[in-house]
Amino acid sequence: MANDSRPLAERMRPRRLEEFVGQRHLLGKGKILTSLLDQGVLPSIIFWGPPGCGKTTLARILAQAVDARFISISAVLSGVKELRNVIDEAKLVQKDSNIKTVLFVDEIHRFNKAQQDAFLPHVESGLITLIGATTENPSFEIIPPLLSRCKLLTLKPLNKDELLEILKRALTDKERGLGSYNISISSEAQDSLISLCDGDARRLLNLLETAFSLALTDSDKIVIEVSTVIEAAGKKLPRYDKSGDEHFGLISAFHKSLRGSDPDAALYWLTRMLAAGEDPKYIARRMIRFASEDVGNADPSALSIALDALNAFNVLGSPEGELALAQAAIYLATAPKSNAIYKAFSYAMEDVNRFGTLEVPKHILNAPTRLMKELGYSKGYKYPHKYQDAIVAQQYMPDKLVSRRYYEPTTRGYEATVKARLDKWRKILAKRRKEKGDS
């Protein structure tokens, strides 16, 4: 390690799938990437995820797993000329040794339409396997023809346990990490490193390396404390304690102030969290959840307002984008409240868990084949638009749940309109059933 001048984050980059930490939704037993590798297949892929979640590392490991040649370029520094060179080399290598080429393009969203078009024939012919990495929504940044030829896989920020595993590995690895040094690091300092890196493994290791350099002395023992981490980060740490009590306490106070329709208290707790260093996107995500859980259809616009606040923050960043969060918080606090959707969803989930896989009534099943028609699929289905008010009495629920009602709207806000509409429809349907003599 002493002769290796590369940054710690580069030295600690996993070399095999067994060393890779995180993304278990893609790499766990029976998951998509594991299944593909078991089959020896590697399709073209777009990795969409935040910085430091393992996009580049995973691409290298996948290429190695299928014995392919790995070429990496950055869309920031490369253009069509570099792409042509890669393609020419790939043709020669395939002709001479029949070895496949995996082309990894970092920040692929930075390529314009013409540059992205240049990939198409070579991806389609199989000359190259493209693995693109992007932090931006591929739906907006990647051209549809290229996106349709790639599997889109979403990567998640690393959680606390995963980051702790990476941190401990870097501290104990004698070959590539800091394990050959006598390092003492407090649990509070570890928590601070993890809190500051925001799910980004690269930032975690960079901060650790800086803190290590600051703590390095002539003494045999190197001590890394919270103060060392603060100095390494060059910023104030979130004032959240080790167990997260203040973190959860403030978000609870914020949520309950919104629910209690107190815009001033909601704004205060929002500002407290931002001042303490809370991730603004976390707050925005909590408001999105709140809009469905506590406002619901009493004000259907609430969900759009909360989503717009997150989008605005993504565009503006901090501190400008924080005003959009304040606007959303005040809107949610002053919106009419209903938890009818939350309760309806909970009741439906209880029935799904209790009764398992109940059969779909045959008359509401499609019958695209002759056999399905012979089996009675779609027989007796009544098309609502052929009936008055576009409603018709027929069964939609499984037999065992035919009388269930999950959603009971309140009389608050727009939900009062929904309630009146449902009440009207139910009366009409009851009348029609009575006229036909249905039970």
Contacts in CASP RR format, 6 or more apart in sequence:
PFRMAT RR
TARGET T0000
AUTHOR 0000-0000-0000
METHOD contacts of the structure
MODEL  1
MANDSRPLAERMRPRRLEEFVGQRHLLGKGKILTSLLDQGVLPSIIFWGP
PGCGKTTLARILAQAVDARFISISAVLSGVKELRNVIDEAKLVQKDSNIK
TVLFVDEIHRFNKAQQDAFLPHVESGLITLIGATTENPSFEIIPPLLSRC
KLLTLKPLNKDELLEILKRALTDKERGLGSYNISISSEAQDSLISLCDGD
ARRLLNLLETAFSLALTDSDKIVIEVSTVIEAAGKKLPRYDKSGDEHFGL
ISAFHKSLRGSDPDAALYWLTRMLAAGEDPKYIARRMIRFASEDVGNADP
SALSIALDALNAFNVLGSPEGELALAQAAIYLATAPKSNAIYKAFSYAME
DVNRFGTLEVPKHILNAPTRLMKELGYSKGYKYPHKYQDAIVAQQYMPDK
LVSRRYYEPTTRGYEATVKARLDKWRKILAKRRKEKGDS
1 11 0 8 1.000
1 174 0 8 1.000
1 175 0 8 1.000
1 176 0 8 1.000
1 177 0 8 1.000
1 180 0 8 1.000
2 180 0 8 1.000
4 11 0 8 1.000
4 176 0 8 1.000
7 205 0 8 1.000
7 206 0 8 1.000
7 209 0 8 1.000
8 170 0 8 1.000
8 177 0 8 1.000
8 178 0 8 1.000
8 205 0 8 1.000
8 206 0 8 1.000
8 208 0 8 1.000
8 209 0 8 1.000
8 212 0 8 1.000
9 201 0 8 1.000
9 202 0 8 1.000
9 205 0 8 1.000
9 206 0 8 1.000
9 209 0 8 1.000
11 176 0 8 1.000
11 177 0 8 1.000
12 166 0 8 1.000
12 169 0 8 1.000
12 170 0 8 1.000
12 173 0 8 1.000
12 176 0 8 1.000
12 177 0 8 1.000
12 205 0 8 1.000
13 57 0 8 1.000
13 60 0 8 1.000
14 20 0 8 1.000
14 21 0 8 1.000
14 57 0 8 1.000
14 61 0 8 1.000
15 61 0 8 1.000
16 61 0 8 1.000
16 64 0 8 1.000
17 27 0 8 1.000
17 37 0 8 1.000
17 61 0 8 1.000
17 65 0 8 1.000
20 27 0 8 1.000
20 54 0 8 1.000
20 57 0 8 1.000
20 58 0 8 1.000
20 61 0 8 1.000
21 158 0 8 1.000
21 162 0 8 1.000
21 165 0 8 1.000
21 166 0 8 1.000
21 201 0 8 1.000
22 156 0 8 1.000
22 158 0 8 1.000
22 162 0 8 1.000
23 53 0 8 1.000
23 54 0 8 1.000
23 58 0 8 1.000
23 155 0 8 1.000
23 156 0 8 1.000
24 31 0 8 1.000
25 31 0 8 1.000
25 156 0 8 1.000
26 32 0 8 1.000
26 33 0 8 1.000
26 34 0 8 1.000
26 153 0 8 1.000
26 155 0 8 1.000
27 33 0 8 1.000
27 34 0 8 1.000
28 34 0 8 1.000
32 151 0 8 1.000
32 153 0 8 1.000
33 58 0 8 1.000
33 62 0 8 1.000
33 153 0 8 1.000
36 42 0 8 1.000
36 43 0 8 1.000
37 62 0 8 1.000
37 65 0 8 1.000
37 66 0 8 1.000
40 65 0 8 1.000
40 66 0 8 1.000
41 66 0 8 1.000
42 62 0 8 1.000
42 63 0 8 1.000
42 65 0 8 1.000
42 66 0 8 1.000
42 68 0 8 1.000
42 102 0 8 1.000
42 129 0 8 1.000
43 129 0 8 1.000
43 150 0 8 1.000
43 151 0 8 1.000
44 123 0 8 1.000
44 129 0 8 1.000
44 130 0 8 1.000
44 131 0 8 1.000
44 149 0 8 1.000
44 150 0 8 1.000
44 151 0 8 1.000
45 59 0 8 1.000
45 62 0 8 1.000
45 130 0 8 1.000
45 131 0 8 1.000
45 132 0 8 1.000
45 150 0 8 1.000
45 151 0 8 1.000
45 152 0 8 1.000
45 153 0 8 1.000
46 108 0 8 1.000
46 131 0 8 1.000
46 132 0 8 1.000
46 133 0 8 1.000
46 134 0 8 1.000
46 138 0 8 1.000
46 142 0 8 1.000
46 147 0 8 1.000
46 150 0 8 1.000
46 151 0 8 1.000
46 152 0 8 1.000
46 153 0 8 1.000
47 55 0 8 1.000
47 58 0 8 1.000
47 59 0 8 1.000
47 131 0 8 1.000
47 132 0 8 1.000
47 133 0 8 1.000
47 134 0 8 1.000
47 153 0 8 1.000
47 155 0 8 1.000
48 134 0 8 1.000
48 135 0 8 1.000
48 136 0 8 1.000
48 137 0 8 1.000
48 138 0 8 1.000
48 152 0 8 1.000
48 153 0 8 1.000
48 154 0 8 1.000
48 155 0 8 1.000
49 55 0 8 1.000
49 133 0 8 1.000
49 134 0 8 1.000
49 135 0 8 1.000
49 154 0 8 1.000
49 155 0 8 1.000
49 156 0 8 1.000
50 135 0 8 1.000
50 155 0 8 1.000
50 157 0 8 1.000
50 199 0 8 1.000
50 200 0 8 1.000
51 135 0 8 1.000
51 200 0 8 1.000
51 202 0 8 1.000
51 203 0 8 1.000
52 158 0 8 1.000
52 199 0 8 1.000
52 200 0 8 1.000
52 201 0 8 1.000
52 202 0 8 1.000
52 203 0 8 1.000
53 155 0 8 1.000
53 156 0 8 1.000
53 157 0 8 1.000
53 158 0 8 1.000
53 199 0 8 1.000
53 200 0 8 1.000
53 201 0 8 1.000
54 155 0 8 1.000
54 201 0 8 1.000
55 106 0 8 1.000
55 132 0 8 1.000
55 133 0 8 1.000
55 155 0 8 1.000
56 72 0 8 1.000
56 104 0 8 1.000
56 106 0 8 1.000
56 133 0 8 1.000
58 155 0 8 1.000
59 70 0 8 1.000
59 72 0 8 1.000
59 102 0 8 1.000
59 104 0 8 1.000
59 131 0 8 1.000
59 132 0 8 1.000
59 133 0 8 1.000
60 70 0 8 1.000
60 72 0 8 1.000
60 104 0 8 1.000
62 102 0 8 1.000
62 131 0 8 1.000
63 69 0 8 1.000
63 70 0 8 1.000
63 102 0 8 1.000
63 104 0 8 1.000
63 129 0 8 1.000
63 131 0 8 1.000
64 70 0 8 1.000
66 100 0 8 1.000
66 102 0 8 1.000
67 99 0 8 1.000
67 100 0 8 1.000
68 99 0 8 1.000
68 100 0 8 1.000
68 101 0 8 1.000
68 102 0 8 1.000
68 129 0 8 1.000
69 90 0 8 1.000
69 93 0 8 1.000
69 99 0 8 1.000
69 100 0 8 1.000
69 101 0 8 1.000
69 102 0 8 1.000
70 102 0 8 1.000
70 104 0 8 1.000
71 86 0 8 1.000
71 89 0 8 1.000
71 90 0 8 1.000
71 101 0 8 1.000
71 102 0 8 1.000
71 103 0 8 1.000
71 104 0 8 1.000
72 103 0 8 1.000
72 104 0 8 1.000
72 106 0 8 1.000
73 82 0 8 1.000
73 83 0 8 1.000
73 86 0 8 1.000
73 103 0 8 1.000
73 104 0 8 1.000
73 105 0 8 1.000
73 106 0 8 1.000
74 105 0 8 1.000
74 106 0 8 1.000
74 107 0 8 1.000
75 105 0 8 1.000
75 106 0 8 1.000
75 107 0 8 1.000
75 108 0 8 1.000
75 109 0 8 1.000
75 110 0 8 1.000
75 111 0 8 1.000
75 115 0 8 1.000
76 106 0 8 1.000
76 107 0 8 1.000
76 110 0 8 1.000
78 105 0 8 1.000
79 111 0 8 1.000
79 115 0 8 1.000
80 114 0 8 1.000
80 115 0 8 1.000
80 118 0 8 1.000
83 115 0 8 1.000
83 118 0 8 1.000
83 119 0 8 1.000
84 118 0 8 1.000
86 101 0 8 1.000
86 103 0 8 1.000
86 128 0 8 1.000
87 122 0 8 1.000
87 127 0 8 1.000
87 128 0 8 1.000
89 101 0 8 1.000
90 101 0 8 1.000
90 103 0 8 1.000
90 122 0 8 1.000
90 127 0 8 1.000
90 128 0 8 1.000
91 127 0 8 1.000
93 99 0 8 1.000
93 101 0 8 1.000
94 100 0 8 1.000
94 101 0 8 1.000
94 127 0 8 1.000
100 128 0 8 1.000
100 129 0 8 1.000
101 127 0 8 1.000
101 128 0 8 1.000
101 129 0 8 1.000
102 128 0 8 1.000
102 129 0 8 1.000
102 131 0 8 1.000
103 128 0 8 1.000
103 129 0 8 1.000
103 130 0 8 1.000
103 131 0 8 1.000
104 131 0 8 1.000
104 132 0 8 1.000
104 133 0 8 1.000
105 111 0 8 1.000
105 130 0 8 1.000
105 131 0 8 1.000
105 132 0 8 1.000
105 133 0 8 1.000
106 132 0 8 1.000
106 133 0 8 1.000
107 133 0 8 1.000
107 134 0 8 1.000
107 135 0 8 1.000
108 116 0 8 1.000
108 132 0 8 1.000
108 133 0 8 1.000
108 134 0 8 1.000
108 141 0 8 1.000
108 142 0 8 1.000
109 134 0 8 1.000
109 135 0 8 1.000
109 136 0 8 1.000
109 138 0 8 1.000
109 141 0 8 1.000
109 142 0 8 1.000
113 143 0 8 1.000
116 142 0 8 1.000
116 143 0 8 1.000
116 146 0 8 1.000
117 143 0 8 1.000
117 145 0 8 1.000
117 146 0 8 1.000
119 128 0 8 1.000
119 130 0 8 1.000
119 146 0 8 1.000
120 145 0 8 1.000
120 146 0 8 1.000
120 149 0 8 1.000
122 128 0 8 1.000
123 129 0 8 1.000
123 130 0 8 1.000
123 146 0 8 1.000
123 149 0 8 1.000
123 150 0 8 1.000
124 149 0 8 1.000
130 150 0 8 1.000
132 150 0 8 1.000
134 141 0 8 1.000
134 142 0 8 1.000
138 147 0 8 1.000
138 152 0 8 1.000
139 147 0 8 1.000
142 150 0 8 1.000
157 198 0 8 1.000
157 199 0 8 1.000
157 200 0 8 1.000
158 166 0 8 1.000
158 199 0 8 1.000
158 200 0 8 1.000
158 201 0 8 1.000
159 199 0 8 1.000
160 194 0 8 1.000
163 194 0 8 1.000
163 197 0 8 1.000
163 199 0 8 1.000
163 201 0 8 1.000
163 204 0 8 1.000
164 190 0 8 1.000
164 194 0 8 1.000
166 201 0 8 1.000
166 204 0 8 1.000
166 205 0 8 1.000
167 190 0 8 1.000
167 193 0 8 1.000
167 194 0 8 1.000
167 204 0 8 1.000
167 208 0 8 1.000
170 177 0 8 1.000
170 178 0 8 1.000
170 205 0 8 1.000
170 208 0 8 1.000
171 177 0 8 1.000
171 178 0 8 1.000
171 179 0 8 1.000
171 183 0 8 1.000
171 185 0 8 1.000
171 208 0 8 1.000
172 179 0 8 1.000
173 179 0 8 1.000
174 180 0 8 1.000
178 208 0 8 1.000
178 212 0 8 1.000
181 212 0 8 1.000
181 222 0 8 1.000
182 220 0 8 1.000
182 221 0 8 1.000
182 222 0 8 1.000
183 212 0 8 1.000
183 215 0 8 1.000
183 221 0 8 1.000
183 222 0 8 1.000
183 223 0 8 1.000
183 224 0 8 1.000
184 221 0 8 1.000
184 222 0 8 1.000
184 223 0 8 1.000
184 224 0 8 1.000
185 223 0 8 1.000
185 224 0 8 1.000
186 224 0 8 1.000
186 225 0 8 1.000
186 226 0 8 1.000
187 242 0 8 1.000
188 225 0 8 1.000
188 226 0 8 1.000
188 242 0 8 1.000
189 211 0 8 1.000
189 224 0 8 1.000
189 225 0 8 1.000
189 226 0 8 1.000
189 228 0 8 1.000
189 229 0 8 1.000
191 242 0 8 1.000
192 226 0 8 1.000
192 229 0 8 1.000
192 230 0 8 1.000
192 237 0 8 1.000
193 204 0 8 1.000
193 207 0 8 1.000
193 208 0 8 1.000
193 211 0 8 1.000
193 229 0 8 1.000
194 204 0 8 1.000
195 237 0 8 1.000
195 238 0 8 1.000
195 240 0 8 1.000
196 203 0 8 1.000
196 207 0 8 1.000
196 229 0 8 1.000
196 233 0 8 1.000
196 235 0 8 1.000
196 237 0 8 1.000
196 238 0 8 1.000
197 203 0 8 1.000
197 204 0 8 1.000
197 207 0 8 1.000
198 279 0 8 1.000
207 229 0 8 1.000
207 232 0 8 1.000
207 233 0 8 1.000
210 232 0 8 1.000
211 224 0 8 1.000
211 228 0 8 1.000
211 229 0 8 1.000
211 231 0 8 1.000
211 232 0 8 1.000
212 222 0 8 1.000
212 224 0 8 1.000
214 228 0 8 1.000
214 231 0 8 1.000
214 232 0 8 1.000
215 222 0 8 1.000
215 223 0 8 1.000
215 224 0 8 1.000
215 228 0 8 1.000
216 222 0 8 1.000
226 237 0 8 1.000
229 237 0 8 1.000
230 236 0 8 1.000
230 237 0 8 1.000
236 277 0 8 1.000
237 277 0 8 1.000
238 247 0 8 1.000
238 276 0 8 1.000
238 277 0 8 1.000
238 278 0 8 1.000
239 246 0 8 1.000
239 276 0 8 1.000
239 277 0 8 1.000
240 246 0 8 1.000
240 247 0 8 1.000
240 276 0 8 1.000
240 278 0 8 1.000
246 276 0 8 1.000
247 278 0 8 1.000
250 269 0 8 1.000
250 272 0 8 1.000
250 273 0 8 1.000
250 276 0 8 1.000
250 278 0 8 1.000
251 273 0 8 1.000
251 278 0 8 1.000
251 283 0 8 1.000
251 286 0 8 1.000
253 265 0 8 1.000
253 269 0 8 1.000
254 266 0 8 1.000
254 269 0 8 1.000
254 270 0 8 1.000
254 273 0 8 1.000
254 283 0 8 1.000
254 286 0 8 1.000
254 329 0 8 1.000
255 286 0 8 1.000
255 290 0 8 1.000
257 265 0 8 1.000
257 266 0 8 1.000
257 268 0 8 1.000
257 269 0 8 1.000
257 333 0 8 1.000
258 266 0 8 1.000
258 287 0 8 1.000
258 290 0 8 1.000
258 294 0 8 1.000
258 329 0 8 1.000
258 332 0 8 1.000
258 333 0 8 1.000
259 290 0 8 1.000
259 294 0 8 1.000
259 337 0 8 1.000
260 333 0 8 1.000
260 337 0 8 1.000
261 333 0 8 1.000
261 334 0 8 1.000
261 337 0 8 1.000
262 333 0 8 1.000
263 329 0 8 1.000
263 330 0 8 1.000
263 333 0 8 1.000
263 334 0 8 1.000
266 329 0 8 1.000
266 330 0 8 1.000
266 332 0 8 1.000
266 333 0 8 1.000
267 326 0 8 1.000
267 329 0 8 1.000
267 330 0 8 1.000
270 283 0 8 1.000
270 325 0 8 1.000
270 326 0 8 1.000
270 329 0 8 1.000
271 326 0 8 1.000
273 283 0 8 1.000
274 280 0 8 1.000
274 283 0 8 1.000
274 322 0 8 1.000
274 325 0 8 1.000
280 313 0 8 1.000
280 317 0 8 1.000
280 318 0 8 1.000
280 321 0 8 1.000
280 322 0 8 1.000
280 325 0 8 1.000
281 310 0 8 1.000
281 313 0 8 1.000
281 314 0 8 1.000
283 325 0 8 1.000
284 306 0 8 1.000
284 309 0 8 1.000
284 310 0 8 1.000
284 313 0 8 1.000
284 325 0 8 1.000
284 328 0 8 1.000
285 310 0 8 1.000
287 306 0 8 1.000
287 309 0 8 1.000
287 325 0 8 1.000
287 328 0 8 1.000
287 329 0 8 1.000
287 332 0 8 1.000
288 303 0 8 1.000
288 306 0 8 1.000
288 307 0 8 1.000
288 310 0 8 1.000
290 306 0 8 1.000
290 332 0 8 1.000
291 302 0 8 1.000
291 303 0 8 1.000
291 305 0 8 1.000
291 306 0 8 1.000
291 332 0 8 1.000
292 303 0 8 1.000
292 341 0 8 1.000
292 342 0 8 1.000
293 339 0 8 1.000
293 341 0 8 1.000
293 342 0 8 1.000
294 332 0 8 1.000
294 337 0 8 1.000
294 338 0 8 1.000
294 339 0 8 1.000
294 342 0 8 1.000
295 302 0 8 1.000
295 303 0 8 1.000
295 332 0 8 1.000
295 335 0 8 1.000
295 336 0 8 1.000
295 337 0 8 1.000
295 338 0 8 1.000
296 302 0 8 1.000
296 303 0 8 1.000
296 338 0 8 1.000
296 339 0 8 1.000
296 340 0 8 1.000
296 341 0 8 1.000
296 342 0 8 1.000
296 415 0 8 1.000
297 338 0 8 1.000
297 340 0 8 1.000
297 341 0 8 1.000
297 409 0 8 1.000
297 414 0 8 1.000
297 415 0 8 1.000
297 418 0 8 1.000
298 335 0 8 1.000
298 336 0 8 1.000
298 337 0 8 1.000
298 338 0 8 1.000
298 410 0 8 1.000
298 412 0 8 1.000
298 413 0 8 1.000
298 414 0 8 1.000
298 415 0 8 1.000
299 335 0 8 1.000
299 336 0 8 1.000
299 413 0 8 1.000
299 414 0 8 1.000
300 414 0 8 1.000
302 331 0 8 1.000
302 332 0 8 1.000
302 335 0 8 1.000
305 327 0 8 1.000
305 328 0 8 1.000
305 331 0 8 1.000
305 332 0 8 1.000
306 328 0 8 1.000
306 332 0 8 1.000
308 324 0 8 1.000
308 328 0 8 1.000
309 324 0 8 1.000
309 325 0 8 1.000
309 327 0 8 1.000
309 328 0 8 1.000
312 321 0 8 1.000
312 324 0 8 1.000
313 321 0 8 1.000
313 322 0 8 1.000
313 324 0 8 1.000
313 325 0 8 1.000
315 321 0 8 1.000
316 324 0 8 1.000
336 412 0 8 1.000
336 413 0 8 1.000
336 414 0 8 1.000
336 415 0 8 1.000
337 412 0 8 1.000
338 409 0 8 1.000
338 410 0 8 1.000
338 412 0 8 1.000
338 413 0 8 1.000
338 415 0 8 1.000
340 407 0 8 1.000
340 408 0 8 1.000
340 409 0 8 1.000
340 410 0 8 1.000
340 415 0 8 1.000
341 407 0 8 1.000
343 406 0 8 1.000
343 408 0 8 1.000
344 406 0 8 1.000
344 407 0 8 1.000
344 408 0 8 1.000
345 406 0 8 1.000
347 404 0 8 1.000
347 406 0 8 1.000
348 406 0 8 1.000
351 401 0 8 1.000
351 404 0 8 1.000
355 398 0 8 1.000
355 400 0 8 1.000
355 401 0 8 1.000
358 398 0 8 1.000
358 399 0 8 1.000
358 400 0 8 1.000
358 401 0 8 1.000
359 398 0 8 1.000
359 399 0 8 1.000
360 398 0 8 1.000
361 395 0 8 1.000
361 396 0 8 1.000
361 397 0 8 1.000
361 398 0 8 1.000
361 399 0 8 1.000
362 375 0 8 1.000
362 376 0 8 1.000
362 377 0 8 1.000
362 378 0 8 1.000
362 379 0 8 1.000
363 378 0 8 1.000
363 379 0 8 1.000
363 380 0 8 1.000
363 381 0 8 1.000
363 394 0 8 1.000
363 395 0 8 1.000
364 378 0 8 1.000
364 381 0 8 1.000
364 394 0 8 1.000
364 395 0 8 1.000
364 396 0 8 1.000
365 372 0 8 1.000
365 377 0 8 1.000
365 378 0 8 1.000
366 372 0 8 1.000
366 377 0 8 1.000
366 378 0 8 1.000
367 373 0 8 1.000
367 376 0 8 1.000
367 377 0 8 1.000
367 378 0 8 1.000
367 379 0 8 1.000
372 378 0 8 1.000
373 379 0 8 1.000
381 394 0 8 1.000
382 392 0 8 1.000
382 394 0 8 1.000
383 392 0 8 1.000
384 390 0 8 1.000
384 391 0 8 1.000
384 392 0 8 1.000
386 392 0 8 1.000
389 425 0 8 1.000
389 428 0 8 1.000
391 425 0 8 1.000
391 428 0 8 1.000
391 429 0 8 1.000
392 429 0 8 1.000
392 432 0 8 1.000
393 429 0 8 1.000
393 432 0 8 1.000
393 433 0 8 1.000
393 436 0 8 1.000
393 438 0 8 1.000
395 402 0 8 1.000
397 404 0 8 1.000
409 415 0 8 1.000
409 416 0 8 1.000
409 418 0 8 1.000
409 419 0 8 1.000
409 422 0 8 1.000
410 416 0 8 1.000
410 419 0 8 1.000
411 419 0 8 1.000
433 439 0 8 1.000
END
